[in-house]
Amino acid sequence: MQAYRMLARLQYPYRFTLLLAAALLVGVMVSYQPVLSMLAATALCIMFLCLYKPEWVSYLVLLSTSVSINLVFPDVSVGMELLSVYKMGMLLLLAPCMLLYGLRLKFGSPILALLVMLMITFSFSNWLPGYGMGIAIKAFIGLAIPFVILMIKWEQKVADVHLKLLCILPLVSILAGLVLEGLHFYPFLSVEFTGAVRVQGANIPPHLAMLAVLGMMIALMETRRKADSKTYFMVMMVINFAILVATGTRGPLLAALALLVCYAADIIRNYVKGQSKLFVPIAAGGAVVMLAAYLQWDNMKKRSFERSTDTGIDLSDRNIAWEFFLKKVEDYPWSGRGLGSATIANDGSLYQGFVVPHNEYIRFYFDSGYIGCALLFLTLFLVFGMVYRVLPRQLKPYYLAFILGFLIYSFSDNTLSTVQFIIPFCWYLNVLYTVSRDPDSP
């Protein structure tokens, strides 16, 4: 850490000389190893950014979560799973920020829980056929990386930029999706077998919906916290709500319901107290909701009611998947089948999209039984509690509704294991804690 700080604070002539020497070395490599020289040139650019503006690297890493890289670029071969390479690259790029700003170790309890789950895996879990140590280690690293990001001690000014970037991630995905569509590389729209048409941008619809619901909820909370940027966050809240509805995804709408009710109740209460100027946002909000319901009713009807199911509402076969995973772990309720084992449990009897059960409670119960699952969510609540304690009083009800939304959403999707949700989610908890502890914060 000290060596990096010394390097970053070298006087300009010395840094310029160092980078020039590295550039010359890359130039010499071109004639011998063109591919390696390209990689070296990329590394040199990143090194330049890390030395001069390490926070810019964090902006780029955060923006990169707007694209589902393993889905948009499925044919790219790098010798191992592309998503694993992406996560490790993310961690390496943020390493300079960790060295410069430091880590908030008290937020590391979820990593300890994952480590205990790994120990349970190697000691007590009953492994599935085909499961091995490599799957467990890969699962541990992939699940732990977001919580490492949660621990970075960002500066106040950097955290403020992160807040704005978190709200534009869905819009960045939409713009990237339009570019990919224009290049005939990836479709902007997804058409299901039911006939439902869904916007997906540079993701798949559920992943874009994750970005959108987080962007909307974060923007809504920030309108209550930051009066000086209220217009920006109000605009982003409306845009993200529109994107969320356009994805035709049901789970995140339910997740956002508690926060929207809290927000509406607050506005109505103030209106009743005599703040007549609030009539405009009340009327506008109602109009937006009604318009969204009208535009998406056909899609929602196709996705929810056109197939006859035992549950009455089409759950996209989630109920079948949940029963399948619970059946496979029923004989090992305390220790599960091994961390990451849910990713190989589907033996072909389920739809191939169910790599995991689309329910995080069942997923971690399957992986580590009652013990591991309870420990993981207990440590998450410890983190939630630490953030809650530093929040201003007027924001606390909204934060509780935000966390409730996360818990509800975790019943129907992969909130802890999908990059498009867990990275922005942990990032927001981090910066919310940072800006709330600052004495100059509203």
Phi, psi and omega per residue, in radians:
M1 nan -0.809 -3.134
Q2 -1.126 -0.670 3.138
A3 -1.107 -0.716 3.141
Y4 -1.132 -0.739 -3.132
R5 -1.107 -0.664 3.092
M6 -1.112 -0.721 3.139
L7 -1.154 -0.728 -3.110
A8 -1.180 -0.406 -3.083
R9 -1.817 0.214 3.057
L10 -1.023 2.554 3.099
Q11 -1.113 2.712 -3.006
Y12 -0.922 -0.837 -3.108
P13 -1.021 -0.661 -3.120
Y14 -1.233 -0.714 3.105
R15 -1.136 -0.721 3.134
F16 -1.088 -0.742 3.127
T17 -1.102 -0.728 3.138
L18 -1.100 -0.784 -3.137
L19 -1.221 -0.620 3.100
L20 -1.120 -0.731 3.103
A21 -1.089 -0.715 3.108
A22 -1.135 -0.685 3.114
A23 -1.122 -0.719 3.101
L24 -1.105 -0.687 3.110
L25 -1.091 -0.727 3.096
V26 -1.112 -0.699 3.122
G27 -1.073 -0.690 3.110
V28 -1.177 -0.632 -3.112
M29 -1.159 -0.423 -3.047
V30 -0.966 -0.742 -3.069
S31 -1.295 -0.279 -3.102
Y32 -1.858 -0.790 -3.090
Q33 -2.366 1.441 -3.073
P34 -1.013 -0.759 -3.103
V35 -1.139 -0.812 3.131
L36 -1.111 -0.601 3.139
S37 -1.163 -0.620 3.087
M38 -1.136 -0.753 3.095
L39 -1.104 -0.705 3.135
A40 -1.150 -0.667 3.108
A41 -1.121 -0.712 3.083
T42 -1.093 -0.778 3.113
A43 -1.079 -0.626 3.131
L44 -1.138 -0.740 3.108
C45 -1.081 -0.741 3.125
I46 -1.139 -0.696 3.109
M47 -1.071 -0.700 3.117
F48 -1.063 -0.817 3.123
L49 -1.102 -0.734 -3.113
C50 -1.107 -0.592 -3.130
L51 -1.357 -0.700 -3.023
Y52 -1.648 -0.763 -3.084
K53 -2.437 1.270 -3.105
P54 -1.057 -0.497 3.137
E55 -1.177 -0.477 3.104
W56 -1.109 -0.614 3.103
V57 -1.083 -0.702 3.128
S58 -1.115 -0.623 3.105
Y59 -1.118 -0.756 -3.132
L60 -1.143 -0.712 3.125
V61 -1.098 -0.778 3.138
L62 -1.106 -0.765 3.139
L63 -1.122 -0.521 -3.115
S64 -1.125 -0.378 -3.141
T65 -1.249 -0.128 3.114
S66 -1.324 -0.120 -3.130
V67 -2.120 2.242 3.050
S68 -1.398 1.528 -2.933
I69 -1.065 -0.633 -3.108
N70 -1.304 -0.313 3.121
L71 -1.679 -0.644 -3.141
V72 -1.320 -0.564 -3.127
F73 -2.121 1.075 -3.035
P74 -1.240 -0.359 -3.041
D75 -1.636 -0.010 3.132
V76 -1.299 2.203 -3.113
S77 -1.928 2.163 3.122
V78 -2.200 0.304 3.101
G79 1.577 -0.199 3.080
M80 -2.724 3.103 -3.093
E81 -1.029 2.242 -3.037
L82 -1.067 -0.678 -3.123
L83 -1.110 -0.643 3.111
S84 -1.159 -0.715 3.099
V85 -1.104 -0.723 3.134
Y86 -1.079 -0.792 -3.136
K87 -1.121 -0.736 3.118
M88 -1.157 -0.689 3.084
G89 -1.085 -0.685 3.087
M90 -1.029 -0.774 -3.130
L91 -1.143 -0.732 3.136
L92 -1.134 -0.709 -3.138
L93 -1.163 -0.527 3.141
L94 -1.531 -0.119 -3.128
A95 -0.989 -0.749 3.093
P96 -1.031 -0.650 3.105
C97 -1.146 -0.658 3.103
M98 -1.124 -0.688 -3.129
L99 -1.206 -0.678 -3.073
L100 -1.387 -0.738 -3.045
Y101 -1.642 -0.434 -3.102
G102 1.575 3.064 -3.113
L103 -2.120 2.521 3.077
R104 -1.674 1.592 -2.954
L105 -1.121 -0.432 -3.106
K106 -1.173 -0.259 3.073
F107 -1.548 0.110 -3.069
G108 -1.583 0.107 -3.085
S109 -1.067 -0.608 3.078
P110 -1.084 -0.530 3.099
I111 -1.192 -0.686 3.073
L112 -1.101 -0.667 3.098
A113 -1.096 -0.739 3.103
L114 -1.126 -0.616 3.105
L115 -1.157 -0.713 3.068
V116 -1.101 -0.702 3.105
M117 -1.093 -0.611 3.083
L118 -1.168 -0.706 3.100
M119 -1.139 -0.688 3.069
I120 -1.067 -0.702 3.138
T121 -1.014 -0.816 -3.065
F122 -1.406 -0.233 -3.065
S123 -1.871 -0.744 -2.944
F124 -2.216 -0.384 -3.038
S125 -1.150 2.583 3.063
N126 -1.673 1.868 -2.988
W127 -1.282 2.512 3.020
L128 -1.273 2.718 3.000
P129 -1.045 2.330 -3.124
G130 1.563 -0.145 3.126
Y131 -1.449 2.529 3.139
G132 -2.626 3.115 -3.091
M133 -1.052 -0.639 -3.118
G134 -1.055 -0.697 3.121
I135 -1.120 -0.731 -3.131
A136 -1.114 -0.793 -3.123
I137 -1.138 -0.760 3.136
K138 -1.089 -0.726 3.123
A139 -1.118 -0.740 3.138
F140 -1.060 -0.831 -3.118
I141 -1.115 -0.810 -3.112
G142 -1.090 -0.684 3.137
L143 -1.337 -0.490 -3.072
A144 -1.411 -0.510 -3.043
I145 -0.970 -0.789 3.099
P146 -1.015 -0.582 -3.113
F147 -1.381 -0.358 2.961
V148 -1.184 -0.753 3.090
I149 -1.080 -0.618 3.102
L150 -1.015 -0.458 -3.023
M151 -1.554 -0.198 -3.049
I152 -1.147 2.318 3.127
K153 -1.540 1.530 -3.130
W154 -1.262 2.630 2.985
E155 -1.280 2.743 -3.105
Q156 -0.989 -0.831 -3.081
K157 -1.167 -0.600 3.098
V158 -1.217 -0.732 3.129
A159 -1.082 -0.644 3.108
D160 -1.099 -0.684 3.080
V161 -1.161 -0.717 3.121
H162 -1.027 -0.696 3.131
L163 -1.029 -0.752 3.141
K164 -1.208 -0.673 -3.133
L165 -1.175 -0.647 3.127
L166 -1.020 -0.562 -3.109
C167 -1.391 -0.359 -3.099
I168 -1.745 0.012 -3.132
L169 -0.987 -0.759 3.106
P170 -1.088 -0.688 3.135
L171 -1.152 -0.683 3.081
V172 -1.084 -0.711 3.103
S173 -1.093 -0.723 3.110
I174 -1.074 -0.824 -3.128
L175 -1.130 -0.746 3.096
A176 -1.102 -0.662 3.108
G177 -1.124 -0.675 3.092
L178 -1.119 -0.686 3.106
V179 -1.134 -0.799 -3.140
L180 -1.121 -0.637 3.075
E181 -1.144 -0.732 3.124
G182 -1.106 -0.535 3.119
L183 -1.523 0.056 -3.100
H184 0.997 0.662 -3.080
F185 -1.828 -0.594 -3.097
Y186 -2.700 2.324 -3.067
P187 -1.240 2.434 3.135
F188 -1.341 -0.551 -3.132
L189 -1.939 2.612 3.054
S190 -2.021 2.234 3.127
V191 -1.943 2.034 -3.095
E192 -1.435 2.925 3.095
F193 -1.118 -0.373 3.103
T194 -1.353 -0.219 -3.075
G195 1.701 -0.103 3.131
A196 -1.198 2.320 3.118
V197 -1.812 2.181 -3.035
R198 -2.260 2.399 3.059
V199 -1.322 2.372 3.127
Q200 -2.254 -0.229 3.128
G201 0.990 -2.325 3.120
A202 -1.708 0.668 -3.125
N203 -2.521 -2.783 2.799
I204 -1.881 2.789 -3.038
P205 -0.905 -0.767 3.139
P206 -1.100 -0.611 -3.140
H207 -1.270 -0.686 3.052
L208 -1.114 -0.645 3.105
A209 -1.104 -0.627 3.090
M210 -1.087 -0.814 3.102
L211 -1.073 -0.726 -3.067
A212 -1.200 -0.753 -3.106
V213 -1.193 -0.655 3.069
L214 -1.162 -0.780 3.126
G215 -1.046 -0.699 3.137
M216 -1.192 -0.822 -3.094
M217 -1.174 -0.681 3.117
I218 -1.127 -0.790 3.126
A219 -1.068 -0.721 3.128
L220 -1.082 -0.783 3.140
M221 -1.142 -0.647 -3.118
E222 -1.238 -0.422 3.044
T223 -1.150 -0.446 3.113
R224 -1.513 -0.326 -3.063
R225 -1.764 -0.693 -3.007
K226 -2.029 1.746 -3.130
A227 -1.197 -0.545 -3.072
D228 -1.275 -0.322 3.121
S229 -2.071 0.413 -3.010
K230 -1.095 -0.691 -3.115
T231 -1.081 -0.802 3.128
Y232 -1.011 -0.840 -3.083
F233 -1.249 -0.535 3.062
M234 -1.129 -0.782 3.129
V235 -1.082 -0.784 -3.119
M236 -1.178 -0.551 3.106
M237 -1.109 -0.768 3.136
V238 -1.163 -0.773 -3.134
I239 -1.082 -0.788 -3.114
N240 -1.194 -0.587 3.057
F241 -1.127 -0.720 3.117
A242 -1.098 -0.729 3.115
I243 -1.138 -0.728 3.131
L244 -1.032 -0.810 3.141
V245 -1.121 -0.668 -3.111
A246 -1.160 -0.392 3.106
T247 -1.297 -0.304 -3.139
G248 1.146 0.488 -3.091
T249 -1.759 2.310 -2.989
R250 -1.567 -0.694 -3.069
G251 -0.958 -0.864 -3.123
P252 -1.160 -0.466 3.067
L253 -1.130 -0.715 3.065
L254 -1.156 -0.653 -3.140
A255 -1.123 -0.602 -3.093
A256 -1.461 -0.187 -3.002
L257 -1.059 -0.769 -3.107
A258 -1.068 -0.743 -3.133
L259 -1.208 -0.681 3.119
L260 -1.144 -0.690 3.103
V261 -1.122 -0.739 3.117
C262 -1.066 -0.743 -3.129
Y263 -1.166 -0.814 -3.130
A264 -1.104 -0.724 3.138
A265 -1.094 -0.668 3.133
D266 -1.124 -0.778 -3.132
I267 -1.147 -0.792 -3.128
I268 -1.111 -0.709 3.120
R269 -1.064 -0.763 3.124
N270 -1.192 -0.596 3.110
Y271 -1.137 -0.744 3.129
V272 -1.103 -0.563 3.141
K273 -1.301 -0.056 3.050
G274 2.034 0.043 3.125
Q275 -1.500 1.402 -3.023
S276 -1.148 -0.366 3.137
K277 -1.142 -0.276 3.138
L278 -1.350 -0.073 3.104
F279 -1.062 -0.634 -3.106
V280 -1.113 -0.932 3.117
P281 -1.110 -0.555 3.095
I282 -1.124 -0.838 -3.133
A283 -1.143 -0.725 -3.125
A284 -1.142 -0.746 3.131
G285 -1.084 -0.768 3.103
G286 -1.088 -0.699 3.132
A287 -1.133 -0.715 3.137
V288 -1.112 -0.762 -3.139
V289 -1.107 -0.767 -3.136
M290 -1.143 -0.712 3.115
L291 -1.123 -0.757 3.136
A292 -1.083 -0.749 3.132
A293 -1.095 -0.693 -3.138
Y294 -1.154 -0.784 -3.075
L295 -1.220 -0.546 -3.054
Q296 -1.800 0.032 -3.068
W297 -1.055 -0.737 -3.121
D298 -1.098 -0.783 3.115
N299 -1.086 -0.798 -3.122
M300 -1.115 -0.664 3.121
K301 -1.128 -0.735 3.124
K302 -1.130 -0.682 -3.072
R303 -1.403 -0.404 -2.995
S304 -1.882 -0.500 -2.949
F305 -2.239 -0.195 -3.021
E306 -1.361 -0.427 3.052
R307 -1.658 2.342 3.105
S308 -1.366 2.159 -3.125
T309 -2.350 2.861 3.134
D310 -1.158 -0.476 -3.083
T311 -1.491 -0.143 -3.111
G312 1.535 -0.773 3.073
I313 -1.868 2.331 3.136
D314 -1.207 1.975 3.133
L315 -1.693 0.355 -3.109
S316 0.955 0.686 3.089
D317 1.166 0.260 3.108
R318 -1.089 -0.696 -3.127
N319 -1.073 -0.608 3.098
I320 -1.200 -0.741 3.139
A321 -1.128 -0.736 -3.134
W322 -1.084 -0.752 3.114
E323 -1.096 -0.678 -3.140
F324 -1.089 -0.855 -3.105
F325 -1.199 -0.697 3.131
L326 -1.136 -0.631 3.116
K327 -1.111 -0.680 -3.079
K328 -1.285 -0.287 -3.084
V329 -2.001 0.009 -3.017
E330 -1.070 -0.441 3.132
D331 -1.522 -0.087 -3.095
Y332 -2.338 1.005 -2.984
P333 -1.238 -0.384 -3.048
W334 -1.614 -0.521 -3.068
S335 -2.123 -0.137 3.058
G336 1.194 -2.859 -3.058
R337 -1.920 0.105 3.106
G338 1.979 2.405 -3.115
L339 -1.031 2.160 -3.119
G340 1.563 -0.084 -3.076
S341 -1.176 -0.433 3.118
A342 -1.049 -0.462 -3.095
T343 -1.269 -0.266 3.125
I344 -2.077 0.150 -3.050
A345 -1.300 -0.520 -3.112
N346 -1.189 1.929 -3.085
D347 -1.621 0.244 -3.133
G348 1.802 -0.175 3.141
S349 -1.402 -0.239 3.057
L350 -1.867 2.829 2.999
Y351 -0.986 2.435 -3.012
Q352 -1.080 -0.336 3.116
G353 -1.199 -0.282 3.140
F354 -1.547 1.186 3.019
V355 -1.182 -0.581 2.998
V356 -2.309 2.936 -2.937
P357 -1.319 0.002 -3.075
H358 1.018 0.692 3.033
N359 -2.824 1.931 -3.003
E360 -1.213 -0.465 3.113
Y361 -1.202 -0.780 3.089
I362 -1.191 -0.676 -3.091
R363 -1.042 -0.866 -3.081
F364 -1.387 -0.419 2.953
Y365 -1.140 -0.715 3.094
F366 -1.111 -0.747 -3.080
D367 -1.245 -0.767 -2.980
S368 -2.361 0.229 3.077
G369 1.214 -2.963 -3.138
Y370 -1.027 -0.700 -3.028
I371 -1.131 -0.953 -3.087
G372 -1.147 -0.748 -3.122
C373 -1.110 -0.805 -3.136
A374 -1.114 -0.683 -3.126
L375 -1.158 -0.721 3.137
L376 -1.087 -0.846 -3.100
F377 -1.262 -0.488 3.034
L378 -1.104 -0.776 3.135
T379 -1.181 -0.571 3.056
L380 -1.109 -0.724 3.118
F381 -1.153 -0.551 3.055
L382 -1.092 -0.760 3.097
V383 -1.126 -0.810 3.122
F384 -0.992 -0.706 -3.127
G385 -1.160 -0.674 3.131
M386 -1.134 -0.659 3.096
V387 -1.211 -0.739 -3.103
Y388 -1.012 -0.690 -3.043
R389 -1.151 -0.439 -3.091
V390 -1.698 -0.035 -3.070
L391 -1.333 2.597 2.998
P392 -1.130 2.666 -2.997
R393 -1.003 -0.713 -3.062
Q394 -1.216 -0.291 -3.113
L395 -1.646 -0.283 -3.031
K396 -1.058 -0.748 3.101
P397 -1.067 -0.652 3.131
Y398 -1.172 -0.690 3.132
Y399 -1.131 -0.722 3.107
L400 -1.092 -0.678 3.095
A401 -1.176 -0.617 3.094
F402 -1.100 -0.807 3.125
I403 -1.177 -0.676 3.078
L404 -1.047 -0.715 3.093
G405 -1.056 -0.727 3.089
F406 -1.055 -0.777 -3.115
L407 -1.148 -0.673 3.091
I408 -1.166 -0.780 -3.118
Y409 -1.087 -0.575 -3.121
S410 -1.161 -0.249 3.075
F411 -1.294 -0.407 -3.004
S412 -2.183 0.019 3.134
D413 -2.692 3.072 -3.009
N414 -1.633 1.197 -3.020
T415 -1.196 -0.544 -3.081
L416 -1.621 -0.118 -3.066
S417 -2.194 0.085 3.091
T418 -1.877 2.193 -3.085
V419 -0.964 -0.716 -3.046
Q420 -1.187 -0.184 3.042
F421 -1.955 -0.943 -2.951
I422 -1.203 -0.614 3.119
I423 -1.154 -0.944 3.087
P424 -1.076 -0.598 3.141
F425 -1.098 -0.888 3.122
C426 -1.134 -0.662 3.140
W427 -1.078 -0.731 -3.129
Y428 -1.190 -0.743 3.088
L429 -0.993 -0.716 -3.137
N430 -1.094 -0.939 -3.060
V431 -1.248 -0.525 3.078
L432 -1.109 -0.722 3.077
Y433 -1.121 -0.730 -3.108
T434 -1.100 -0.884 -3.071
V435 -1.287 -0.440 3.137
S436 -1.361 -0.475 3.108
R437 -1.411 -0.315 -3.109
D438 -1.189 2.260 -3.099
P439 -1.120 -0.393 -3.140
D440 -1.568 -0.039 -3.130
S441 -1.243 2.483 3.128
P442 -1.013 nan nan
